[in-house]
Amino acid sequence: MKNRLKNQTSPYLLQHASQPVDWYPWGDEAFAKAKREEKPIFLSVGYSTCHWCHVMAHECFENEKIASVLNRYFVSIKVDREERPDIDSVYMAVCQAFTGSGGWPMSIFMTAEQKPFFAGAYFPPETVHGRMGFFPLLLTVAAKWETEREKLLDSADYLISCLHQSDQAKNQTILDRLPELAAEQFNDQFDSACGGFGPAPKFPLPHNLIFLMLYALQNNSRKTADQALFTLERMRRGGIYDQIGYGFSRYSTDRYFLVPHFEKMLYDNALLIISYAAAYCLSGKKVFLDTARETAEYVCRELGDSQGGFYSAQDADSEGEEGKFYVFRKQEILAVLGEKRGNAFLSHFGMTEKGNFEGKNIPNLLNGKEIDETFDAERKLLYTYRKSRAALHLDDKILTAWNSLMICALSVLYRVTGENQYLLRAQQTQLFIESYLSEHAQLYVGCRNGVRTTKGFLDDYACYTAALLCLYEADEDAGRLKRAEEILYESEAQFGDNTGGYFLYGAKNGTLITRPKETFDGALPSGNSVMAYCLVRLSQLVPEEERRAEYRRKAERQLAFLSSQARQNPTGYGMFLTALLYYLSPPKKITVVTTKTDSREKILSALPLYADVKILTEETGQYQLKNNKTTYYICENNTCRLPTNEPPCTAGQATLRHMHFGRESVPLSSADTGSDSCRPDFPGAYPPQ
């Protein structure tokens, strides 16, 4: 039996198309039915690679008894949060208001007018251990709808009024000290033994690490650099990093970065490529560059579309079991690699008979063993074996915002390595967006099998503008800059607000019960923070002074708006803080005049990542060679130096000794991290919580 989701393109909705629940997609048909039949609506929001979404789907939505109650008393709507971030944002605020937290699957009960009166996340089918079961909850809500409907409607109206109350801060001004305050708060939260910030679960939050590294560079802060680099090293060593097939999982369930929530998201890996490339430039440690390369290899291999786009995610589950694809028993390793090499591999990657995760093993290097190429052949054998053993669900929709982040990542990796393959792939992805996900200046959220979804939201416009700017920094194609301005202009028309900031959705997206301005940088940077970055960078990159001044005014207004939002909790605004650092300390401008024998890629990869670079040939005539050698013209803080044949601080060699920290580099595995060891019982059992 197929329900009304059978003709949808979303992988998440299609996962529910054969369930006995009479699901509707979000739209007028569902709301008209609810109004006509005077029924409440049950709204379920999730995404296709969400483990607990799978659990609730199996336990509840495939349950005939529960489905019959839903079909009799409710109109049920299913939404993919990745295709409709506006719906997700509005009702996640509702869920957090009801429960104090949020998460997916998100479960909302509301009226035909979209007004919510009850919310939660995952529910088991029956009440257990004090957690309300979904079946009794449905019966309770249905009964109250019949007998106490006015109370439910009153509570819905009250909640809506609370959500509509403005939280805009008054007297908005740019707060220059926010980066310093954030660095201090990160220092207080830093786990000096295991890396990361705060308790488990630990999310990578690469935009926070990017901020910390830039702050360290600008403020000569050895301590801040150590924290970011040590965290990146521990993640690389842990099970959150796939030691066999590369790439990072969504988060670590424990303090140690050992046991991940196994799903892999495009956006995490894109931002982590940038983080590790920046860590290489800051520290000079090859392991960071290798990690960036390996992560890019994973994304292109596993998530790459032949036409140039990138798919969204790989699932945590295989054959209904979380992590089954990734874990090994000892005997499996020996069977694939043989006794001698197998035992060496087991020892190196912390794997034992007992296991470190539910009787099985997650390969990791938290035991302090070398991160090198010694076991590359064995890893390739295990990669092939692993793929033959189980399969992962692939969410194959292609999202504009996430693909834009990948363009940024590949552009940065090209700048750091000088390897043309990364630039070509970034250009190919940008062409895909232009061909399949845009129409003049109108962007779309995404597509699947060539079919576009809904019109784009702020995040799509902000991230694509950033992608165009990153690509411009890589290939100096002036058309990128012009296109970035066109997209930004359209985003201001659709989402801008004359009181400051940008709304999540615009007039072309329809209307919901509230119109949020998302500013918090959670798992993904917010559209408002990315817009701040774009405005700052345009004010520094466009050639005409008049346009630079215009963008600077807009950037200052956006930075002031976000300052008012971030002042209470600056650590939750890492991307905004990065934009603020770019504003407060603009990158130096380096113009390179090359000889006929110079390689553009070699010169670019040898220059600092935090710099605006223009590479010219002698024939341009605007700048001259000095001594008939490659010549560098460097300007910083509104002052230009004399031309020189000596390149500025070299990427990959710009180690922390250049920042006058007093010692040459950040040690890996043996950083000054206090006496609290983070190597409990390795190799051996899963670390105690």
N, C-alpha and C positions, 0 to 999 in steps of 0.2 A: 504494500500500500504506500502511495506517495501523497504527501500533503502539499500545501501551497508553496513550499520552499523549493520544489523540484525544478523550477525554471530559473532559480537564482544563480549567480556566478560565484558568489562568495564560498570558498571551501568550508568555512564554518557553518553557514546556513545549509549547505548541501549535506554536511554530516548529520543533520537532523531531518532530512527530507523524507526518510522512510520510517520515522517514529510514529506511534499511534496518536501523539498529540497533534491536534489540528492547528499547526503553527501558521501564523501569518508573517510576512515581512512587514517592516515598518511602513505604514502608508495609509491613505484615506480609507481603503476597504476595511481594514481592521477597526479603525476608530468609528466608522459609520455603523458597523455591525454591533459594536459595544453600545453605542448610543441608542440604536434601534431596539436592541434587546435588553437594554438597561442592565448590562453586565459590567463588572469590573474587568480591568485588563491585567494580565500577568505578563510582565516584560522581563525577558531573560537576555543578558548581555554577556558575551564572552569572545573567544577567538579560537582558531582551529588547532593551535598547538598548546592549549592550556590543559594541564593535567587534571585539575579539579573540575574543569568544564566537562572533560571526558567522564570523570567519576559520577558527577551528578546526572549527566546524560544517561549513563548506563543504569544507575540506581533508580532514577525517578522518571525520566522522559521516555524510557523504553518500558516502563512498568505500566501494564494495561490498567490496573486499578487506579493509579495516579492519573494516567492520561484520561480516563473516563470522567474523573472529577474535574480536571481542567477543561475538558471539552463541554461539560454540562454547565458549569457555573462561571466560566471565564472566557475571555478572548485572549489567546496566547500569542505573543509577538516575540520573535527572535531577531537579535541585532548582532552584527559583527562589529566589535568596538574599533577595529582597525579601518573599517570602511566608513564608520560613522562616529568619529571622535567627538562630534558635537553632542550626540545623544549620550554617549558614554560619560562625557564630562559633566553634563547637567545632572544626570541621575547618580553619578558617583558622589557628587556633593550631597545628594539626598541620602544615599546609603551611609555616608560618613556622619551625617547629622543624626541618623537613627541609631547607628551602631558604634560610632566613635572610630570606625576603621572602614576600609574598603577592600575590594578584591574581586576576582572573577572565579566562578560565574557570579554575576550580579543579578539579584532577584528583586524586582520592584512590583508592587501592587499599586495600581493607579486607576483614575477615572477615565472615561472616554475623552475628557478634556485634557488628558495627559497630566493630571494633578496627582502626585503620589501620596499615599496614606500609610504605606508600610514598606520596609526595605530590609534586605539582608544580602548575604553572599551565598555560600554553599549551604545546602540543607541536606541531611541524610534522609532516606525515605521515611523512617520512623524515628520517634524520639529515643535518643540514646545518650547516656552519660550527661543528662541535663540539657542537651542540645535539641531544640525543637525539631521534630520530624516534618518533612514536607507534606506528607499526607494529612496529618492532623492539622497542620497550619492551613492548608487549603480549605478544610472543612470549617475551621474557625473563622477564616476570612469570609467564606461564603455565607455563614450563618449571620455574622455581624453586618454584612452587606444587606441582608434581608431585614434584620431587626434593629440595627443601630446605624443606618446609613447616614443620617444627618450628622452624627458624631464623626464618622469617618470623613465626610465632606468638609466639616468644620476644621478638622485636624489638617486636611490637605490644604485648605485655604490659608491656615495659619503658617504652615511650613513654606508655602509659596511666598507669603509676605515676608518671612524671614530671609529667604533666598534673594528676594528683590532688594533688600536693604543694602544701600551702598556702603562698601567698605573702603572707599577711596580716601586716601590720606590727604590732609590739607597741607598747604605751604610746601609743595613739592620742590625739592632742590637736590642737586647731585651731592651725594655724601661721599667725599673722597676717602674717608677712613674705612669704608665697608670692606675693602680687600684685606686690610690689616686686621680688622675685627674677625673676619671669616678665618683667616690663617690662625689666629689665636684660638678660635673655637675648634677648628680642625685639630690643632695641637692637643687640646683637652680631650678630644674624642679618639685620638690615635691609639691603635692597638700596637704597642711597641714590640710585642712578641710575635704576633702573627701577621701584622700588616692590616690595612683597612682601618675603618673608622666606625666606632660604636660596636655594639654586640651583634651576634647573628640574628637573622640572616644578613649576609653581606652582599650588597649589590656592587657591581664594578663602578657605576657612576663615573665613567671616564671623563665627562666634562668637568667634574670636580678635580680630578687629577691633572687635567690640562691647565686649569686655573692655578693649582698649586705650583706646577712647574714654571709657569709664566711669572707668577708672583716671586718665586725663588730667584729667577733670572733677573727680574727688575730690581729686587730688593736685597740681592746678595745674601739670601737666607739659606745657609747650609742645612739648617734643621728642617725647613719646609721641603727642600729638595730631597733630603733623606727619606722623609715620610712618603712622598709620592713614589719615588723610585723603589723603595723597599716594598711598598704595596704592590706595585707592578711586578716586581720579581716574585713575590709570594703567590700572586695569581698565576703567573706563568708556571710555577712549580706545582700548583695544586691541581686537584681534579676538576676545578672549574674550567681549566684549559684541557682540551682534548689532546692528550699526549700521543695519540695514534693518528688521528686524522686532522688535527689542528682546529683552531677556532674556539671561541669561548661560549660557555653556557650562560644562562640568564642571571643566575646568582648562586651563591654558596649558602647551603642550609646551615652550615656550622661556622665556627670562628676561624677555622684553619684553611679555608678555601679548598677543602678536600672533597666534600660531598656536594655536588651541584644540584640545582633544579635543572634537569638535563636538556631542556629545550634551548635551541640556539636561535637568536634573533638577528636579522640583518643589521638593525640599528646599533646594537651593542658592538658587534664586530667591526662595523665601520668606524665608530668612535674610538674603539680600542686600537685600531690601526693607527689613527692619528696620535693617540696617547703614547704608544710604543715608539713610533717614529720620533716624536718629540723627546721622549726619554733617552733615545740614542743620541740625539743632538745635544742634550743637556749633559749626559754622563760619558759619552764615548764608548759605552758598553755594547759590544756587538750583539749580545744576547737579545737586547731590546729590538734592534733592527731585524734580527732573524725572526723574532716573534711577530713583528709587523708583517714581514714577508709571508710567513707561514699562514697567518690569519687571512691575508689577501688571497693566498693560494686556496685556502678552504672556501672562502666566499665565491671566488670565481669558479671553482670546481663543482661545488655542491649547490650553490644558489644562482649561478649564472644562467641567463636565458640566451639562446643563440642569436637573438635579435638585438641584444645589447642591454636589456634590463636585468634586474636581480630580483629573485623571489624573496618572500618575506621571512620564512622561518622553517626550521625542522623541529618535529615534535619531540617531546620528552619520552613518549611512550612507544613501545614496540610490542605488538601482540597483547595489548592491554596491560603491560607491565612497565612502570616507570624505570627508565635507565637500562632496560634489558639489552639494548643495542650496544651499550658502552662498557659493560662490566665483564670480567673474565674470572673463571675458576682457574686455579693453578694448573690443573691437568690439561686444560685447553691450551694454555701457553706452551707447555711441554710438548703436546701433540703437534702443534704447528711449527715450533722452532727447534724441536729436538732437546735432548736432556741437557747438554752442555750449554748451548746458547740460551736455551729456555731458562735455566736456573740463573744464568748471569743477568738476563733481562728481568726476571722476577726480583732479584736482589736490587738491581739498579732502580727499578720503578716501584719499590715499596710494596710488593705483592707477595702474599703468603698463603699457606694452606687455609688458615683461619679466615683470611679476607679482611678487608677494611670497610665493607659495606654489605650488610645483610648476608654474610657468608661468602660474598664474592669480592672481587678486587676492582677498584678504580685506580688505574695507573697514575702515579704521581711522583714528584721529585722533592717532596717535602722533607725527605731524609737528608738533604744537603748534597746529594750526588751531582756530578757535573751535568750541566745542560750543554750537550754537544751533539755531534753527528755520529757517535760511536755505534748507536743501535738503529741507524736509519734503515738498513736492509730489513731488520726484524720488524720494525714498525710498518714497513710497506707490506710485509707478509701478513701481519695481523690486521692491517686495514682491509686487505682483500678478503681475508677469512671472515672478518666481522660483517662485511657487506653480504656475504653468502649465508650468514647465519640468521639474520633478521633484517627487516626493512623499517625505515622511518617514514612517517607521513610528512609530505612536503606541502607547505602552504604556498601555492604557486601563483598567488596574486602579486602583482608588481605595483608597489606604492610609490607615489611621487616623492613624498618627504623622505622616506628611507633610502630610495635610490639617490636622492640628492646628497644625503650624508655619505653615501658610498663614493659619489663623484668627488666630494671633498677629501675623503680618505685616499683615494687613488692619486689625486692631484698632489697631496702632501707627500705620499710615498715616492712619486716621481721626482719631486723637488729634492728629496733627501738622498735618493739613490742615483738619479740621473738615468734610470732605466726606462726606455721608451715604451715598453709594454704597458706600464701603468698609465701613462698619459693617453695612449691609444684607447685603452679600455674606458677611461674616464670620458673621453670624447665620444666614444660609442654610446655610452649610457646617456650622455647629454643629448645626443641625437635621437635616442629612443624616446626620451621625454618630449622632445619637440615634435616627434612624429606621431606618437601614440597617446600622450597625456596632456597635450596642450592644443589650444585653438586660438590663434592670435595671442592675446595676453591672458586668456582664460585657461586655468589649470584644472585638472581633474584629480581626484584622490588616488585613483589607480585603475588598473585594468587586469583582466584575466582572459586568456585565449582571444586576445584582440578586442574584447568588449570592455568599454570604459564604464566606470562606476559613476558616482555622484560628483558634482562640481566641488572644486577644492576648497579647503579651509585655510586658515591663517598659517598653520604649520607647513602646508604644501608650498605656499608662496614664499614664506620666510626661508625655508630650507633650500628651495630651488634658487632663490637669489644668492644665498651663501655659496651654493655649488658653483654658480656662474662666476662669482668672485674668486673662489679657490682655483677654478679652471683658468681664469684670466691670469692669476698669479703664476700659473704653471706654463701656459703657452703664449701669453701676452697678446692674445687675439682681441683687438679692441671691440669686436662684435660682441664678445661676452659681456663687456662692461655696459654696452648699450642695451643689450637684452636684459641685464640685471636691473637697469633703471626702468625699463618697460614693465617688468614683473613687479617691481617695488611700487611703481605708480599705480598699477591695478590693485595691489594689495591695500594701499592707502585708501583708494576709492571704495573698496568693498568692506574693509574691516576697521578702518581708522575711526577714532573717537576724538572729538574736539576737547574733551576733558582729560585726555592723556591715555596712552596705551592703545591696544588693538583688541577687538573682539575676536573670539574663536571662529565664529561663523558670520557670514555676511548676508546681504539681501537676496543673493542668488541661491542660498542654501535652505530657504524656508524659515519657519519660526518655531521655536520651542518655548517652554514655560519661562526660561530665563536666558539671558545672553551673556555668558561668562567671558571674562578676560583672564585667561590662564597665564600666570606669571611664575609659578613654582617650577624649578627645574628638577623633575623627578627622574624616572628611568630614562626619559628623553628630555632634552632641553625644551623649554616652552617656546611657543611661537613668538611671544613678546621678547624673550631674551635673544633669540636668533635675529629678530628684527633690529634690536639695539646694536648687535654686532654688525649687521649689514649696513646700517646707517652710518656707524662710525667708520667702517672701512670705505664706504663710498666717499665720505668726506675726506679721506686720505688718498684715494686712488684716482678719482675723476680729474681730468687735466685742467679744466677751466676753473679759475678761482671763484667765479660767481656761483657755480654749481657746488663747489666744495663748501662754500659758506652756507648755502641753503641746506645741504645735508648735515652740516655741523649743527645748525640750529635744530633740525629735526632730531638728530642724535642726542643733543643735550636735553631736549624735552622728554625723549624716551628714557634716557638714563635717570632723569629726575623722577619720572613716574615709577620706574622700577626700584629706585632707591627707597621710595616711600613704602614699597611692598616688602623690600628685603631687610629693612632696618632691624626688625625683631628677630629674624632668623637668617642671617646672611649665608650660612652654609647650605641653605636650600636653594641657592641662586648662583650656582657655579658658572653657568654660561653667561649670565648677566655680568658677573664679576670679571670674566675674561674680556667681555666687551668694554667694561669700565677701565680695565688695565690698558687696553689698546688706546682708549681715549686719553687717559692720563699720561701715558708714556708711549707716544706713537713709534712704530718701528722705524729704524734708520732706513734711509733710501740709498740704495747702491746701484749706480749705473756702471755697467762694465762695457768697455770698448774692446772688442776682440780682434785678434789678428786672423788672417785667412786660414791658419792651421788650427785654430782653437775649436774645441768641441763645446757647443752650447750646453749639452747635458753634463759634461764634466765640470764646467764652470759653475753651473747652477747648483749641482750637488755639493760643491765645495763651499757654498755660501751659507750664512746663518739662515735658519728657517724663519726666525722672527726678524724679517727684513723685507722691504719692498724692493724688488729687484727688476731692473731693466737691462737687457743684454742687447747691445748694438754692435754693428760692424763699423769698421773705420770709414766705409764708404758713405755712411749717413751724414758725415761732415759736422754734426752738431757737437760731438765730442772728439777729441784727438787722442791718438796713442802717445804715450810717454816712453821714450827710449825704444820705440818700435816694438814694445812688448804689451801684453794684456794690461790694461789700465783700469783702475778702480776710482770712481768718483763717489765719495761717501758724504752724505748730509745727515745730520742728526740735531734735534733740538734747534731747528731753524738756523743751523750753522753748517757750512760746507768746508770740508778739509781740502788740502791741496791734493791733486791727483797723485796716485801712487801705483807702483807695480806690485805691491804687497797685498794679497787678499786679506779681508777681515777674518775674524775668528772662524775657523773652518768647521762646517757641520761634520759631526762624527769625531772631531778632534776638539770641539769646543767643550772640553770636560770641565768639571767643577773647579779645577785648579785655576781656570781663567776667571772664576768668580771670586777668587781670593778667599777661599774657605780655609786654607791652612793645611789641607791634605789633598792628595791628587784626585781621588775618585771615590765614589760610593762603593764600598765593598758589598758584593753579593753573597748572601747566605750568612754573613758574619757582621752585619751592620751593628752599630751601637744601639742595641734594642733593649737594654735592661736585663735583669736577671730572670724574668719570667719566660721560661722556655716554651716554644711552640712546636716542639717535636716530641709529643707524648707517645712513647711506646712504638717508635718506628724502627724497623718495619714491624708491623703487627696489626693489632685490632683497630677498629674504628675509634678515633679519639673520643674520650668521654665528653659529654656536653656539660 
